[in-house]
């Protein structure tokens, strides 16, 4: 009996061990289900586009893609195969091209089957209005391997508008999940986080095409299109941009808009867009910030680029001739965002030595130009109640540096 009892206990222990091992193995090897929604991040894009994905297709693409619109208006709904030459374009891309079609009359299943058969890596369906939902099809699991998503109508208009200006529109479809503590919605796949940080157009520099000199910095809006990959002519408005730009020759240009007037920045940007410009540069005397809207949907109809520039940049643009390029440099936004955060006293440590230690760390980690240094000094002296002596010790003046250089030479 004792032997039988020991055997029973041994079998029970082995069963528990096997069950535990299987559970651990399952937890390690089984990835979490892919999120039902996500965002399209465009290369040099100012703001992502929300999508809702199907539940019948395969996993979302984990690489950069190019967005393709059918050339003929009768093919825009994706309810029939494209002409052979367009199918060859999709097939030659080897799964890196995403077909973009309108909602139309046929079923989601028909659209997905046609797109997959033609070699598209994924399908984006543009809604007929500002609502979007997850595409549904009654198919067996694995029958359609290509993922299908839907976006709102204004997002489709933005993609189409940018495609008309740019030789190629690229980006990535990123599944998003939301965390509770702290509450934040982030990329579900870790490898997408680096892409988002590098690819998006949060800030940059304006460069002269004549001599490649840097004219100034800009902070991009949190809404709108894609930073142009091509050079532009610059023009300045006579007024403040609050009225319709009738007769203004701004087609395809970057337009400098003065601050002031009884209208919002959004109204100025809208007027510039309606006049046919590609970029609205909002001049400010108060320090550059990201142009924003109170609610995200208020900026949905903006398809051009809007950005904030300072007085010096405005002056240089008005004095120059020739074209300029807008080049992405997101560490500029990182620096300005940190400087603006320090306008709150709660952002600084309570103790003086720790405030100075934090300032030293910021100076070591952030790449700051003279205007950013001046803004950071203002925050340190007025908000953190630091001293000029402490600042000068951490940031030697040009006179001090010149004196030290002369002393070394002697």
C-alpha positions in Angstrom: 0.0 0.0 0.0 2.8 2.4 0.8 4.4 1.6 -2.6 1.1 2.3 -4.3 0.7 5.6 -2.4 4.2 6.7 -3.3 3.6 5.9 -7.0 0.3 7.8 -6.9 2.1 10.9 -5.4 4.9 10.5 -8.0 2.5 10.4 -10.9 0.6 13.4 -9.5 3.9 15.3 -9.2 4.9 14.5 -12.7 1.5 15.6 -14.0 1.8 18.9 -12.2 5.4 19.4 -13.5 4.3 18.7 -17.1 1.4 21.0 -16.7 3.6 23.8 -15.3 6.3 23.2 -18.0 3.6 23.4 -20.7 2.2 26.6 -19.2 5.6 28.3 -19.1 6.4 27.1 -22.6 3.1 28.5 -23.8 3.7 31.8 -22.1 7.2 32.1 -23.7 6.4 31.0 -27.2 2.8 32.4 -27.7 2.9 36.1 -28.6 -0.1 38.2 -27.5 -2.8 38.7 -30.1 -2.3 41.6 -32.5 -4.1 44.8 -31.6 -7.3 45.4 -33.5 -6.2 49.0 -34.3 -3.1 50.9 -35.0 -1.6 53.9 -36.8 0.0 54.6 -40.1 3.2 56.5 -39.6 4.4 58.2 -42.8 8.1 58.9 -43.6 8.5 62.6 -42.6 4.9 62.7 -41.6 3.6 65.3 -39.1 0.9 63.1 -37.6 -0.1 59.4 -37.7 -3.3 58.1 -39.2 -5.5 55.7 -37.1 -6.6 52.5 -38.7 -8.8 49.5 -37.7 -7.8 46.1 -39.0 -9.6 43.0 -40.1 -9.8 39.7 -38.2 -9.5 37.4 -41.2 -6.1 38.4 -42.6 -2.6 37.6 -41.6 -0.2 39.5 -39.3 0.5 43.2 -40.0 3.6 43.9 -42.1 6.7 44.5 -40.0 8.6 46.6 -42.5 8.4 49.8 -44.5 5.8 50.0 -47.3 5.0 52.2 -50.3 1.4 53.3 -50.7 -0.2 52.8 -54.2 -3.3 54.4 -55.6 -5.0 52.9 -58.7 -4.4 55.2 -61.7 -7.9 55.0 -63.2 -11.0 56.5 -61.4 -13.0 53.4 -62.3 -10.5 51.2 -60.3 -10.6 53.3 -57.1 -13.0 51.0 -55.3 -10.8 47.9 -55.8 -13.8 45.8 -56.9 -12.0 44.3 -59.9 -8.4 43.5 -60.8 -6.3 46.4 -62.0 -4.8 46.6 -65.5 -1.9 44.3 -66.2 0.7 47.0 -66.0 -0.4 48.1 -62.6 -0.5 44.5 -61.4 3.1 44.2 -62.5 4.0 47.2 -60.3 2.4 45.5 -57.2 4.0 42.2 -58.0 7.5 43.6 -58.5 7.3 45.3 -55.1 7.4 41.8 -53.5 5.0 42.5 -50.7 6.3 46.0 -49.9 3.5 47.9 -51.6 0.1 48.7 -50.0 -2.9 49.2 -52.2 -5.2 52.1 -51.2 -8.9 51.9 -52.4 -12.2 53.5 -51.6 -15.0 51.8 -49.7 -17.2 51.4 -52.9 -19.9 48.9 -53.5 -18.3 45.4 -53.2 -17.6 43.5 -50.1 -14.5 43.6 -47.9 -13.8 40.0 -48.9 -13.8 40.9 -52.7 -11.5 43.8 -52.1 -9.0 41.7 -50.0 -9.0 38.8 -52.5 -8.4 41.0 -55.5 -5.6 42.9 -53.7 -3.9 39.7 -52.4 -4.1 38.1 -55.9 -2.4 41.1 -57.4 0.5 40.9 -55.0 -0.3 43.7 -52.6 1.4 43.4 -49.2 -1.7 45.0 -47.4 -4.9 46.7 -48.3 -6.0 50.1 -47.0 -9.7 50.9 -47.5 -10.8 54.6 -47.3 -14.1 55.1 -45.6 -16.9 57.1 -47.2 -17.0 59.4 -44.1 -15.1 60.2 -40.9 -16.1 56.9 -39.3 -13.9 53.8 -39.7 -14.5 50.2 -38.6 -12.8 46.8 -38.7 -13.4 45.1 -42.1 -15.4 41.9 -41.8 -15.4 38.8 -44.1 -16.8 35.3 -43.6 -13.8 33.3 -44.7 -11.9 30.3 -43.2 -8.8 31.0 -41.1 -5.8 31.4 -43.2 -7.7 31.7 -46.5 -6.6 35.3 -46.8 -3.1 36.0 -45.6 -2.9 39.7 -46.4 -4.0 42.2 -43.7 -6.7 44.7 -44.5 -7.4 48.0 -42.6 -9.8 50.9 -42.8 -9.1 54.6 -42.3 -11.3 57.7 -42.2 -12.1 59.7 -45.4 -10.0 62.7 -44.5 -7.0 60.5 -43.9 -7.5 59.0 -47.4 -7.7 62.6 -48.8 -4.4 63.4 -47.0 -2.7 60.3 -48.5 -4.0 61.1 -52.0 -2.9 64.8 -51.7 0.6 63.9 -50.6 0.9 61.3 -53.4 0.1 64.0 -55.9 3.1 66.0 -54.7 5.6 63.4 -53.8 7.3 60.9 -56.2 6.8 58.2 -53.6 4.9 57.9 -50.3 6.3 55.5 -47.8 5.6 54.6 -44.1 4.7 51.7 -41.8 1.5 50.3 -40.4 2.1 50.0 -36.6 -0.2 48.0 -34.3 -0.9 50.0 -31.1 -1.7 49.0 -27.5 -2.7 51.2 -24.6 -1.2 50.8 -21.1 -2.9 51.9 -17.9 0.0 52.8 -15.6 1.0 55.3 -16.8 -1.8 55.6 -19.4 -0.2 55.7 -22.8 -0.8 54.2 -26.2 2.4 52.8 -27.7 3.6 50.5 -30.5 2.9 46.9 -29.7 6.1 45.7 -31.4 9.3 47.1 -29.8 11.0 47.4 -33.2 8.4 49.9 -34.4 9.3 52.4 -31.6 12.6 53.3 -33.2 11.0 53.7 -36.6 8.5 56.2 -35.1 11.2 58.2 -33.4 13.3 58.5 -36.5 10.8 58.6 -39.4 8.3 61.2 -38.2 8.8 64.9 -38.9 8.6 66.7 -35.6 11.2 69.3 -36.3 14.1 70.2 -38.5 16.2 72.8 -40.2 15.5 75.0 -43.2 18.5 74.8 -45.7 19.4 77.1 -48.6 19.6 75.1 -51.9 22.0 77.8 -53.2 24.9 77.2 -50.7 23.5 74.5 -48.3 23.7 76.9 -45.4 21.3 76.5 -42.5 18.8 79.4 -42.4 17.0 78.4 -39.2 15.0 75.8 -37.2 11.4 74.9 -37.3 9.0 73.0 -35.1 6.3 71.1 -37.1 2.6 71.1 -36.3 1.0 68.1 -34.6 -1.3 67.7 -37.6 -1.0 67.9 -41.4 0.9 66.2 -44.2 4.4 65.2 -45.0 7.6 67.3 -45.0 8.4 67.9 -48.7 11.3 65.9 -50.2 11.7 68.6 -52.8 13.0 72.2 -52.7 10.6 75.1 -52.6 10.5 78.8 -53.4 9.6 81.0 -50.4 7.2 83.9 -50.3 5.9 86.2 -47.5 2.4 87.4 -47.1 1.6 91.1 -47.0 -0.9 90.6 -44.2 -1.3 88.2 -41.3 -3.1 85.4 -43.3 -6.5 85.8 -41.6 -8.2 86.7 -44.9 -8.5 84.5 -48.0 -5.4 84.8 -50.2 -7.0 86.0 -53.4 -4.6 86.6 -56.2 -1.5 85.6 -54.1 1.1 83.7 -56.1 1.8 80.9 -53.6 1.1 77.7 -55.7 3.6 75.0 -54.6 5.6 77.4 -52.4 6.5 77.8 -48.7 4.6 80.8 -47.3 5.8 82.8 -44.4 2.8 84.0 -42.3 3.2 86.8 -39.7 1.7 86.4 -36.2 -1.2 88.6 -35.0 -4.7 89.2 -36.3 -8.1 88.1 -35.0 -7.9 84.5 -36.2 -6.3 81.2 -35.1 -3.2 79.6 -36.5 -5.4 76.9 -37.9 -7.4 79.5 -39.9 -4.2 80.9 -41.3 -2.9 77.5 -42.3 -6.3 76.7 -43.9 -6.1 79.9 -46.0 -2.6 79.1 -47.1 -3.7 75.6 -48.1 -6.7 76.8 -50.1 -4.5 79.2 -52.0 -2.4 76.2 -53.2 0.8 76.5 -51.1 2.7 73.4 -49.9 4.0 74.7 -46.6 2.9 77.4 -44.1 5.7 78.8 -41.9 4.2 80.6 -38.9 6.5 83.4 -37.7 6.5 84.1 -34.0 8.3 86.5 -31.6 7.5 84.5 -28.5 9.7 81.4 -29.0 8.9 78.6 -31.4 6.4 75.9 -30.4 4.5 73.1 -32.2 1.4 74.5 -33.9 -1.5 72.6 -32.3 -5.3 72.3 -32.4 -7.6 71.9 -29.4 -8.9 68.6 -30.7 -7.1 66.3 -33.2 -10.1 66.2 -35.5 -10.0 69.9 -36.1 -6.8 69.4 -38.1 -8.0 66.5 -40.2 -8.6 68.6 -43.3 -5.1 70.0 -43.3 -3.0 68.1 -45.9 0.0 70.5 -46.2 2.9 71.1 -43.8 2.7 73.8 -41.1 5.6 74.8 -38.8 6.7 77.5 -36.4 9.8 79.6 -37.0 11.4 82.4 -35.0 12.2 86.1 -35.9 15.7 85.5 -37.1 14.7 82.7 -39.4 11.8 84.9 -40.7 14.2 87.7 -41.5 16.7 85.5 -43.3 14.0 83.9 -45.4 12.7 87.3 -46.5 16.2 88.5 -47.4 17.2 85.4 -49.4 16.5 84.3 -53.0 16.4 80.8 -54.4 14.8 77.7 -53.0 15.0 76.0 -49.6 14.6 72.5 -48.3 13.0 71.3 -45.0 15.2 68.6 -43.5 14.1 66.5 -40.6 16.1 66.8 -37.3 14.0 65.6 -34.4 16.5 66.3 -31.7 15.5 69.9 -32.1 12.0 69.1 -31.0 13.3 67.0 -28.1 15.3 70.0 -26.9 12.6 72.5 -27.2 10.0 70.2 -25.6 12.3 69.8 -22.6 12.9 73.5 -22.4 9.2 74.2 -22.5 8.6 71.6 -19.8 11.0 73.4 -17.5 8.7 76.5 -17.5 6.9 74.7 -14.6 8.6 75.0 -11.2 7.5 71.4 -10.4 9.8 70.2 -13.2 12.8 71.3 -11.2 14.1 69.5 -8.0 13.5 71.3 -4.7 17.2 71.5 -3.7 19.5 74.0 -5.4 22.4 71.5 -5.8 20.1 69.0 -7.5 18.7 71.7 -9.8 22.3 72.5 -10.9 23.0 68.8 -11.3 20.0 68.4 -13.6 21.0 71.5 -15.6 24.5 70.0 -16.1 22.9 66.7 -17.3 20.6 68.6 -19.8 23.6 70.5 -21.2 25.5 67.3 -21.7 22.7 65.3 -23.3 20.9 68.0 -25.4 22.3 69.5 -28.6 21.5 73.2 -28.1 22.0 76.2 -30.4 22.2 79.8 -29.1 18.5 80.4 -29.1 17.8 77.2 -27.1 20.6 78.0 -24.7 19.1 81.5 -24.1 15.7 79.9 -23.5 17.1 77.3 -21.1 19.0 80.1 -19.2 15.8 82.0 -18.8 14.1 79.0 -17.3 17.0 78.3 -15.0 17.2 81.9 -13.7 13.5 82.8 -13.4 11.7 79.4 -12.8 14.4 77.4 -11.0 15.7 80.6 -9.3 19.3 79.8 -10.2 22.2 82.3 -10.3 24.2 83.8 -13.1 27.3 82.6 -11.4 26.1 79.0 -11.4 25.0 79.3 -15.1 28.4 80.8 -16.1 30.2 78.0 -14.4 28.3 75.4 -16.4 28.1 77.4 -19.6 31.2 79.5 -20.2 30.5 82.6 -22.3 32.1 83.1 -25.7 34.4 85.7 -24.1 35.6 83.3 -21.5 36.2 80.6 -24.1 38.1 83.0 -26.3 40.3 84.1 -23.4 41.0 80.4 -22.5 41.9 79.7 -26.1 44.3 82.7 -26.2 45.9 81.7 -22.9 46.5 78.1 -24.3 48.1 79.5 -27.5 50.5 81.7 -25.4 
